[in-house]
């Protein structure tokens, strides 16, 4: 077993992830994981807030949820959405005392 990496058990160390590599299932699975991590990061850091807002308002409109005021106002532009978000964030008291 000379020349094998103990951690991976492969002769050259880590397994190859190239398109023509030894395991054709590794690359699609890796891409799926990368997409999931990117989606999660966008949600956590708020980059997808406007997309979530548009999706939520369009779902409300198609589901018959027309009675509330926020639905009748329509979807605001991306710029207005982020300006309102900044206004709400910085115009409120953010401390305990």
DRENPA-3360 file (N, C-alpha, C; in nm, 2 decimals, always signed):
BEGIN
1 = XXXXXXXX = +0.08/-0.12/+0.00/+0.00/+0.00/+0.00/+0.09/+0.12/+0.00 ~ +0.20/+0.11/-0.05/+0.29/+0.23/-0.06/+0.24/+0.33/-0.16 ~ +0.25/+0.46/-0.12/+0.21/+0.56/-0.21/+0.06/+0.60/-0.19 ~ -0.01/+0.54/-0.11/-0.15/+0.58/-0.09/-0.16/+0.68/+0.03 ~ -0.25/+0.77/+0.01/-0.28/+0.87/+0.11/-0.38/+0.81/+0.21 ~ -0.34/+0.81/+0.34/-0.42/+0.74/+0.44/-0.56/+0.81/+0.45 ~ -0.57/+0.94/+0.44/-0.69/+1.01/+0.46/-0.79/+0.98/+0.35 ~ -0.75/+0.97/+0.23/-0.84/+0.94/+0.11/-0.84/+0.80/+0.06;
9 = XXXXXXXX = -0.73/+0.73/+0.07/-0.72/+0.60/+0.02/-0.70/+0.59/-0.13 ~ -0.66/+0.70/-0.19/-0.63/+0.71/-0.33/-0.48/+0.72/-0.35 ~ -0.43/+0.67/-0.46/-0.29/+0.67/-0.49/-0.23/+0.81/-0.49 ~ -0.30/+0.91/-0.54/-0.25/+1.04/-0.56/-0.31/+1.14/-0.46 ~ -0.38/+1.10/-0.36/-0.44/+1.19/-0.26/-0.59/+1.20/-0.28 ~ -0.63/+1.33/-0.29/-0.78/+1.35/-0.30/-0.83/+1.30/-0.43 ~ -0.96/+1.26/-0.44/-1.02/+1.21/-0.56/-1.03/+1.32/-0.67 ~ -1.02/+1.29/-0.79/-1.03/+1.38/-0.90/-1.17/+1.42/-0.92;
17 = XXXXXXXX = -1.20/+1.55/-0.95/-1.33/+1.60/-0.97/-1.34/+1.66/-1.11 ~ -1.26/+1.62/-1.20/-1.27/+1.67/-1.33/-1.38/+1.61/-1.41 ~ -1.42/+1.68/-1.52/-1.53/+1.63/-1.60/-1.51/+1.49/-1.65 ~ -1.39/+1.46/-1.69/-1.35/+1.33/-1.74/-1.29/+1.25/-1.64 ~ -1.31/+1.28/-1.51/-1.25/+1.21/-1.40/-1.30/+1.07/-1.38 ~ -1.26/+1.01/-1.27/-1.29/+0.87/-1.25/-1.43/+0.85/-1.20 ~ -1.50/+0.94/-1.14/-1.63/+0.93/-1.09/-1.72/+1.03/-1.15 ~ -1.81/+1.00/-1.25/-1.89/+1.10/-1.31/-2.00/+1.15/-1.22;
25 = XXXXXXXX = -2.03/+1.09/-1.10/-2.13/+1.13/-1.01/-2.08/+1.24/-0.92 ~ -1.95/+1.26/-0.91/-1.90/+1.36/-0.81/-1.93/+1.50/-0.85 ~ -1.91/+1.54/-0.98/-1.92/+1.67/-1.02/-2.07/+1.72/-1.01 ~ -2.17/+1.65/-1.05/-2.31/+1.70/-1.03/-2.34/+1.71/-0.89 ~ -2.30/+1.62/-0.80/-2.33/+1.63/-0.66/-2.26/+1.75/-0.60 ~ -2.14/+1.78/-0.64/-2.06/+1.89/-0.59/-2.13/+2.02/-0.63 ~ -2.18/+2.03/-0.76/-2.24/+2.15/-0.80/-2.37/+2.17/-0.73 ~ -2.44/+2.06/-0.70/-2.57/+2.07/-0.62/-2.54/+2.13/-0.48;
33 = XXXXXXXX = -2.43/+2.09/-0.42/-2.40/+2.14/-0.29/-2.36/+2.28/-0.30 ~ -2.28/+2.32/-0.40/-2.24/+2.46/-0.41/-2.36/+2.55/-0.43 ~ -2.45/+2.51/-0.52/-2.57/+2.59/-0.54/-2.65/+2.60/-0.41 ~ -2.66/+2.50/-0.33/-2.74/+2.51/-0.20/-2.67/+2.60/-0.11 ~ -2.54/+2.60/-0.10/-2.46/+2.69/-0.01/-2.48/+2.83/-0.06 ~ -2.47/+2.85/-0.19/-2.49/+2.99/-0.24/-2.63/+3.04/-0.21 ~ -2.73/+2.96/-0.23/-2.87/+3.00/-0.20/-2.88/+3.03/-0.05 ~ -2.82/+2.95/+0.04/-2.83/+2.97/+0.18/-2.76/+3.11/+0.22;
41 = XXXXXXXX = -2.64/+3.13/+0.16/-2.57/+3.25/+0.19/-2.65/+3.38/+0.15 ~ -2.71/+3.37/+0.03/-2.79/+3.48/-0.02/-2.91/+3.51/+0.07 ~ -2.97/+3.40/+0.13/-3.08/+3.42/+0.22/-3.04/+3.48/+0.35 ~ -2.93/+3.43/+0.40/-2.88/+3.48/+0.53/-2.84/+3.62/+0.53 ~ -2.77/+3.66/+0.42/-2.71/+3.80/+0.41/-2.81/+3.90/+0.35 ~ -2.93/+3.85/+0.31/-3.03/+3.94/+0.26/-3.02/+3.98/+0.11 ~ -2.93/+3.92/+0.04/-2.92/+3.95/-0.10/-3.05/+3.91/-0.18 ~ -3.12/+3.81/-0.13/-3.24/+3.76/-0.21/-3.36/+3.82/-0.15;
49 = XXXXXXXX = -3.36/+3.93/-0.07/-3.48/+3.98/-0.01/-3.58/+4.03/-0.11 ~ -3.53/+4.10/-0.21/-3.62/+4.16/-0.31/-3.69/+4.04/-0.39 ~ -3.61/+3.94/-0.43/-3.66/+3.83/-0.50/-3.77/+3.76/-0.42 ~ -3.74/+3.74/-0.29/-3.84/+3.68/-0.20/-3.97/+3.76/-0.19 ~ -3.95/+3.90/-0.18/-4.07/+3.99/-0.17/-4.15/+3.98/-0.30 ~ -4.09/+3.98/-0.42/-4.16/+3.97/-0.54/-4.24/+3.83/-0.55 ~ -4.17/+3.73/-0.51/-4.23/+3.59/-0.52/-4.35/+3.59/-0.42 ~ -4.33/+3.65/-0.30/-4.44/+3.64/-0.20/-4.56/+3.73/-0.25;
57 = XXXXXXXX = -4.54/+3.85/-0.30/-4.65/+3.93/-0.35/-4.72/+3.87/-0.47 ~ -4.64/+3.80/-0.56/-4.71/+3.74/-0.67/-4.79/+3.62/-0.63 ~ -4.74/+3.54/-0.53/-4.81/+3.43/-0.47/-4.94/+3.48/-0.40 ~ -4.93/+3.59/-0.33/-5.05/+3.64/-0.26/-5.16/+3.68/-0.37 ~ -5.11/+3.74/-0.48/-5.21/+3.79/-0.58/-5.27/+3.67/-0.65 ~ -5.20/+3.56/-0.67/-5.26/+3.45/-0.75/-5.34/+3.36/-0.65 ~ -5.32/+3.37/-0.52/-5.39/+3.28/-0.43/-5.53/+3.35/-0.39 ~ -5.56/+3.46/-0.44/-5.68/+3.53/-0.40/-5.67/+3.61/-0.27;
65 = XXXXXXXX = -5.55/+3.63/-0.23/-5.53/+3.71/-0.10/-5.53/+3.86/-0.14 ~ -5.64/+3.91/-0.18/-5.65/+4.05/-0.23/-5.71/+4.15/-0.13 ~ -5.74/+4.10/-0.01/-5.81/+4.19/+0.08/-5.72/+4.28/+0.17 ~ -5.59/+4.25/+0.18/-5.50/+4.33/+0.26/-5.45/+4.45/+0.18 ~ -5.41/+4.55/+0.25/-5.36/+4.67/+0.19/-5.23/+4.65/+0.12 ~ -5.14/+4.57/+0.17/-5.01/+4.55/+0.11/-5.02/+4.48/-0.02 ~ -5.12/+4.41/-0.05/-5.14/+4.34/-0.18/-5.19/+4.44/-0.28 ~ -5.28/+4.53/-0.24/-5.35/+4.62/-0.33/-5.25/+4.73/-0.38;
73 = XXXXXXXX = -5.14/+4.75/-0.30/-5.04/+4.85/-0.34/-4.96/+4.81/-0.46 ~ -4.94/+4.69/-0.48/-4.86/+4.64/-0.59/-4.72/+4.62/-0.55 ~ -4.64/+4.57/-0.64/-4.50/+4.55/-0.62/-4.42/+4.67/-0.64 ~ -4.33/+4.71/-0.55/-4.25/+4.83/-0.57/-4.12/+4.79/-0.64 ~ -4.05/+4.89/-0.69/-3.93/+4.86/-0.76/-3.82/+4.82/-0.67 ~ -3.71/+4.76/-0.72/-3.61/+4.71/-0.64/-3.54/+4.82/-0.56 ~ -3.52/+4.94/-0.62/-3.46/+5.05/-0.56/-3.55/+5.10/-0.44 ~ -3.68/+5.11/-0.46/-3.77/+5.16/-0.36/-3.77/+5.06/-0.24;
81 = XXXXXXXX = -3.77/+4.93/-0.28/-3.77/+4.82/-0.17/-3.65/+4.84/-0.08 ~ -3.53/+4.85/-0.14/-3.41/+4.86/-0.05/-3.40/+4.99/+0.02 ~ -3.45/+5.10/-0.04/-3.45/+5.23/+0.03/-3.55/+5.22/+0.15 ~ -3.66/+5.16/+0.13/-3.76/+5.14/+0.24/-3.70/+5.05/+0.35 ~ -3.63/+4.95/+0.31/-3.56/+4.86/+0.41/-3.46/+4.94/+0.49 ~ -3.38/+5.02/+0.42/-3.28/+5.10/+0.50/-3.34/+5.20/+0.59 ~ -3.45/+5.26/+0.54/-3.52/+5.36/+0.62/-3.58/+5.29/+0.75 ~ -3.64/+5.18/+0.73/-3.69/+5.11/+0.85/-3.58/+5.06/+0.95;
89 = XXXXXXXX = -3.47/+5.02/+0.89/-3.36/+4.98/+0.97/-3.30/+5.09/+1.06 ~ -3.28/+5.20/+1.00/-3.21/+5.31/+1.06/-3.30/+5.41/+1.13 ~ -3.43/+5.41/+1.12/-3.52/+5.50/+1.18/-3.58/+5.44/+1.31 ~ -3.54/+5.33/+1.35/-3.59/+5.27/+1.47/-3.49/+5.27/+1.58 ~ -3.53/+5.26/+1.70/-3.44/+5.25/+1.82/-3.38/+5.11/+1.82 ~ -3.25/+5.10/+1.81/-3.18/+4.97/+1.81/-3.10/+4.94/+1.93 ~ -3.14/+4.99/+2.04/-3.07/+4.97/+2.17/-3.17/+4.95/+2.28 ~ -3.12/+4.91/+2.39/-3.21/+4.88/+2.51/-3.23/+5.00/+2.59;
97 = X = -3.15/+5.10/+2.59/-3.16/+5.21/+2.69/-3.17/+5.34/+2.61;
% end
